[in-house]
Amino acid sequence: MVDQWLEVEAQNYNPAIAPAVFHLVFAAWFGKIGDIRVINPSLERLEKMLDIYEAQLMNTRYLAGDFFSLADLSHLPYTHFLINDAGRVDLYIKRPCLLAWWIDISSRPSWLKHLSKAFPHIFYDPNE
């Protein structure tokens, strides 16, 4: 199941979320304005994927079962940017199992430590 969800992430989730993140987050970092003609279709495609994730997470705590795996870990970067930098938590709030999964995986001490090292001017690791 881990390999299957890694494939879903690589072939479906990332292609859906990446254009939105590039135009909503990364463009602003370089003083550019994102293109709504790219953002809206990207978010529409992502919404369909999130429904699939919600359905899976109604049955399991994590994507590949009841254990945290690389399948979950691989979703952290782009999802973090979309929720925290682009402010699109609304896409996740309306899906309670997906939101619970996101809160669980994004509050893991190893992820928080990574954020504090990668973005020390923004994130504080309460464990240090």
Backbone as CSV, one residue per row, in Angstrom:
resi,resn,N_x,N_y,N_z,CA_x,CA_y,CA_z,C_x,C_y,C_z
1,MET,0.810,-1.200,0.000,0.000,0.000,0.000,0.855,1.268,0.000
2,VAL,2.023,1.214,0.629,2.891,2.398,0.646,3.263,2.769,-0.784
3,ASP,3.703,1.787,-1.561,4.081,2.062,-2.949,2.909,2.615,-3.754
4,GLN,1.733,2.082,-3.515,0.546,2.548,-4.232,0.269,4.022,-3.927
5,TRP,0.337,4.417,-2.649,0.056,5.811,-2.295,1.193,6.745,-2.707
6,LEU,2.410,6.239,-2.753,3.510,7.053,-3.292,3.269,7.340,-4.766
7,GLU,2.762,6.352,-5.463,2.444,6.528,-6.881,1.279,7.505,-7.068
8,VAL,0.270,7.405,-6.230,-0.858,8.346,-6.291,-0.349,9.770,-6.065
9,GLU,0.522,9.911,-5.081,1.080,11.238,-4.786,1.879,11.764,-5.975
10,ALA,2.731,10.937,-6.537,3.592,11.376,-7.639,2.824,11.663,-8.924
11,GLN,1.838,10.829,-9.218,1.144,10.944,-10.507,-0.125,11.789,-10.459
12,ASN,-0.692,11.998,-9.268,-1.967,12.699,-9.183,-1.959,13.885,-8.225
13,TYR,-1.484,13.668,-6.996,-1.509,14.731,-5.995,-0.545,15.864,-6.354
14,ASN,0.709,15.523,-6.579,1.687,16.567,-6.911,1.332,17.325,-8.186
15,PRO,0.936,16.666,-9.257,0.546,17.436,-10.449,-0.665,18.343,-10.210
16,ALA,-1.505,17.988,-9.254,-2.654,18.830,-8.945,-2.267,20.006,-8.054
17,ILE,-1.436,19.772,-7.043,-1.127,20.800,-6.063,0.022,21.731,-6.488
18,ALA,0.982,21.208,-7.223,2.186,21.985,-7.553,1.898,23.288,-8.299
19,PRO,1.084,23.301,-9.346,0.849,24.576,-10.032,0.237,25.640,-9.112
20,ALA,-0.666,25.231,-8.230,-1.260,26.190,-7.295,-0.199,26.740,-6.350
21,VAL,0.648,25.873,-5.819,1.700,26.319,-4.903,2.685,27.239,-5.624
22,PHE,3.064,26.894,-6.831,3.984,27.750,-7.575,3.401,29.145,-7.777
23,HIS,2.131,29.213,-8.131,1.524,30.503,-8.441,1.022,31.254,-7.210
24,LEU,0.649,30.549,-6.159,0.171,31.214,-4.947,1.296,31.554,-3.975
25,VAL,2.351,30.773,-3.965,3.411,30.952,-2.973,4.730,31.374,-3.606
26,PHE,5.270,30.529,-4.455,6.609,30.779,-4.979,6.676,32.030,-5.846
27,ALA,5.642,32.308,-6.597,5.640,33.517,-7.435,5.832,34.754,-6.563
28,ALA,5.131,34.814,-5.443,5.238,35.971,-4.546,6.643,36.114,-3.972
29,TRP,7.313,34.995,-3.733,8.680,35.049,-3.219,9.607,35.772,-4.191
30,PHE,9.247,35.745,-5.470,10.078,36.383,-6.486,9.442,37.657,-7.020
31,GLY,8.499,38.206,-6.266,7.878,39.468,-6.628,6.923,39.381,-7.809
32,LYS,6.442,38.211,-8.085,5.520,38.010,-9.207,4.103,37.793,-8.688
33,ILE,3.153,37.891,-9.582,1.755,37.612,-9.263,1.377,36.305,-9.949
34,GLY,0.762,35.418,-9.193,0.348,34.135,-9.743,-0.767,34.302,-10.760
35,ASP,-0.850,33.368,-11.660,-1.835,33.404,-12.737,-3.078,32.615,-12.325
36,ILE,-4.191,33.297,-12.174,-5.447,32.669,-11.774,-5.893,31.612,-12.778
37,ARG,-5.451,31.753,-14.029,-5.800,30.761,-15.053,-5.080,29.439,-14.818
38,VAL,-4.062,29.467,-14.026,-3.355,28.244,-13.628,-3.841,27.783,-12.248
39,ILE,-4.044,28.723,-11.355,-4.418,28.406,-9.972,-5.761,27.690,-9.900
40,ASN,-6.774,28.252,-10.525,-8.123,27.679,-10.390,-8.233,26.244,-10.909
41,PRO,-7.740,25.941,-12.103,-7.807,24.530,-12.543,-6.998,23.592,-11.648
42,SER,-5.884,24.094,-11.132,-5.061,23.291,-10.235,-5.845,22.950,-8.968
43,LEU,-6.501,23.937,-8.380,-7.265,23.702,-7.163,-8.488,22.818,-7.425
44,GLU,-9.098,22.950,-8.584,-10.231,22.084,-8.931,-9.781,20.623,-9.031
45,ARG,-8.639,20.422,-9.646,-8.099,19.059,-9.756,-7.724,18.520,-8.378
46,LEU,-7.141,19.390,-7.554,-6.758,18.985,-6.204,-7.983,18.605,-5.380
47,GLU,-9.059,19.364,-5.507,-10.287,19.062,-4.760,-10.751,17.631,-5.035
48,LYS,-10.679,17.208,-6.274,-11.075,15.837,-6.631,-10.154,14.820,-5.948
49,MET,-8.880,15.124,-5.914,-7.928,14.232,-5.243,-8.194,14.189,-3.741
50,LEU,-8.512,15.328,-3.161,-8.748,15.375,-1.722,-9.966,14.549,-1.327
51,ASP,-10.949,14.470,-2.208,-12.103,13.613,-1.942,-11.685,12.142,-1.880
52,ILE,-10.774,11.754,-2.736,-10.253,10.377,-2.730,-9.473,10.116,-1.436
53,TYR,-8.675,11.081,-1.029,-7.911,10.948,0.206,-8.853,10.857,1.405
54,GLU,-9.876,11.694,1.425,-10.853,11.653,2.516,-11.482,10.270,2.620
55,ALA,-11.854,9.710,1.485,-12.464,8.379,1.479,-11.501,7.335,2.058
56,GLN,-10.231,7.401,1.698,-9.241,6.460,2.230,-9.071,6.652,3.728
57,LEU,-8.991,7.913,4.148,-8.707,8.204,5.551,-9.912,7.988,6.464
58,MET,-11.054,7.715,5.880,-12.213,7.301,6.684,-12.003,5.882,7.213
59,ASN,-11.129,5.140,6.543,-10.903,3.728,6.887,-9.582,3.458,7.585
60,THR,-8.606,4.342,7.398,-7.288,4.140,7.993,-6.784,5.456,8.575
61,ARG,-5.923,5.367,9.568,-5.382,6.576,10.193,-4.405,7.303,9.254
62,TYR,-3.648,6.516,8.514,-2.689,7.058,7.563,-3.001,6.499,6.180
63,LEU,-2.352,6.999,5.171,-2.712,6.620,3.806,-2.561,5.124,3.533
64,ALA,-1.471,4.542,3.973,-1.213,3.138,3.651,-1.669,2.181,4.736
65,GLY,-2.312,2.678,5.763,-2.779,1.815,6.847,-2.775,2.569,8.158
66,ASP,-2.591,1.865,9.238,-2.604,2.491,10.558,-1.193,2.762,11.070
67,PHE,-0.285,3.035,10.173,1.101,3.352,10.513,1.573,4.512,9.628
68,PHE,2.363,5.398,10.204,2.950,6.507,9.462,4.021,5.947,8.533
69,SER,4.030,6.402,7.273,4.999,5.871,6.307,5.468,6.971,5.360
70,LEU,6.351,6.585,4.481,6.837,7.498,3.454,5.684,8.041,2.605
71,ALA,4.619,7.269,2.480,3.452,7.725,1.714,2.866,8.996,2.330
72,ASP,2.850,9.084,3.650,2.359,10.283,4.332,3.412,11.395,4.289
73,LEU,4.620,11.017,4.599,5.726,11.973,4.648,5.875,12.751,3.339
74,SER,5.693,12.090,2.228,5.920,12.738,0.933,4.918,13.855,0.648
75,HIS,3.830,13.903,1.381,2.816,14.937,1.176,3.099,16.220,1.956
76,LEU,4.043,16.176,2.874,4.258,17.319,3.752,4.671,18.618,3.044
77,PRO,5.659,18.621,2.167,6.129,19.912,1.646,5.069,20.731,0.893
78,TYR,4.513,20.204,-0.168,3.555,20.992,-0.944,2.309,21.315,-0.131
79,THR,1.838,20.357,0.674,0.638,20.617,1.469,0.918,21.707,2.493
80,HIS,2.101,21.667,3.086,2.486,22.713,4.027,2.425,24.096,3.362
81,PHE,3.019,24.216,2.193,3.009,25.513,1.502,1.590,25.955,1.160
82,LEU,0.768,25.031,0.705,-0.596,25.393,0.326,-1.400,25.860,1.540
83,ILE,-1.281,25.147,2.637,-2.056,25.493,3.831,-1.461,26.694,4.558
84,ASN,-0.167,26.656,4.835,0.439,27.669,5.681,0.831,28.940,4.957
85,ASP,1.283,28.845,3.739,1.717,30.041,3.014,0.626,30.611,2.115
86,ALA,-0.141,29.732,1.475,-1.219,30.208,0.598,-2.533,30.362,1.360
87,GLY,-2.589,29.851,2.589,-3.777,30.010,3.406,-4.989,29.229,2.933
88,ARG,-4.771,28.109,2.265,-5.881,27.338,1.709,-6.254,26.139,2.585
89,VAL,-6.268,26.342,3.883,-6.699,25.293,4.808,-8.166,24.945,4.588
90,ASP,-8.914,25.851,3.968,-10.336,25.600,3.691,-10.553,24.314,2.897
91,LEU,-9.610,23.971,2.051,-9.733,22.752,1.256,-9.689,21.504,2.130
92,TYR,-9.042,21.605,3.271,-8.851,20.470,4.170,-9.885,20.467,5.299
93,ILE,-10.289,21.623,5.766,-11.241,21.726,6.875,-12.552,21.028,6.553
94,LYS,-13.005,21.133,5.328,-14.293,20.524,4.988,-14.225,19.009,4.818
95,ARG,-13.069,18.452,5.037,-12.875,17.002,4.977,-12.263,16.576,6.309
96,PRO,-13.093,16.180,7.286,-12.606,15.965,8.653,-11.529,14.896,8.807
97,CYS,-11.606,13.820,8.073,-10.566,12.780,8.182,-9.255,13.276,7.589
98,LEU,-9.330,13.981,6.491,-8.143,14.555,5.864,-7.504,15.593,6.778
99,LEU,-8.339,16.434,7.398,-7.815,17.443,8.317,-7.134,16.790,9.514
100,ALA,-7.750,15.763,10.086,-7.141,15.070,11.228,-5.793,14.463,10.829
101,TRP,-5.752,13.865,9.636,-4.496,13.307,9.121,-3.444,14.411,8.981
102,TRP,-3.841,15.538,8.409,-2.895,16.639,8.213,-2.365,17.144,9.544
103,ILE,-3.235,17.350,10.504,-2.794,17.826,11.822,-1.823,16.824,12.434
104,ASP,-2.128,15.554,12.310,-1.268,14.502,12.845,0.114,14.534,12.187
105,ILE,0.171,14.461,10.872,1.484,14.350,10.219,2.271,15.661,10.275
106,SER,1.598,16.800,10.248,2.314,18.079,10.229,2.738,18.543,11.615
107,SER,2.291,17.850,12.653,2.710,18.225,14.005,3.742,17.246,14.573
108,ARG,4.237,16.366,13.732,5.261,15.415,14.170,6.543,16.178,14.520
109,PRO,7.191,15.829,15.620,8.401,16.556,16.032,9.471,16.632,14.943
110,SER,9.646,15.578,14.162,10.677,15.601,13.116,10.347,16.637,12.035
111,TRP,9.069,16.799,11.689,8.684,17.801,10.695,8.870,19.203,11.263
112,LEU,8.477,19.406,12.510,8.650,20.724,13.133,10.134,21.086,13.233
113,LYS,10.952,20.094,13.531,12.399,20.347,13.594,12.929,20.727,12.213
114,HIS,12.478,20.014,11.186,12.886,20.349,9.832,12.515,21.790,9.503
115,LEU,11.285,22.178,9.796,10.839,23.544,9.498,11.683,24.576,10.233
116,SER,12.018,24.292,11.489,12.806,25.248,12.260,14.220,25.392,11.703
117,LYS,14.738,24.330,11.084,16.073,24.393,10.481,16.031,25.014,9.085
118,ALA,15.017,24.663,8.314,14.914,25.170,6.945,14.468,26.624,6.901
119,PHE,13.625,27.015,7.841,13.063,28.372,7.865,13.184,28.947,9.277
120,PRO,14.413,29.136,9.780,14.579,29.546,11.178,13.981,30.917,11.489
121,HIS,13.827,31.752,10.495,13.253,33.079,10.705,11.730,33.040,10.828
122,ILE,11.119,31.897,10.523,9.663,31.778,10.557,9.203,30.790,11.609
123,PHE,9.881,29.636,11.714,9.411,28.552,12.569,10.312,28.393,13.786
124,TYR,9.667,28.099,14.871,10.335,27.861,16.137,10.064,26.423,16.558
125,ASP,11.091,25.699,16.903,10.933,24.318,17.373,10.814,24.354,18.895
126,PRO,9.614,24.061,19.420,9.425,24.125,20.868,10.209,23.076,21.631
127,ASN,10.769,22.094,20.921,11.525,21.034,21.569,13.000,21.358,21.711
128,GLU,13.400,22.512,21.261,14.831,22.867,21.365,15.044,23.904,22.428
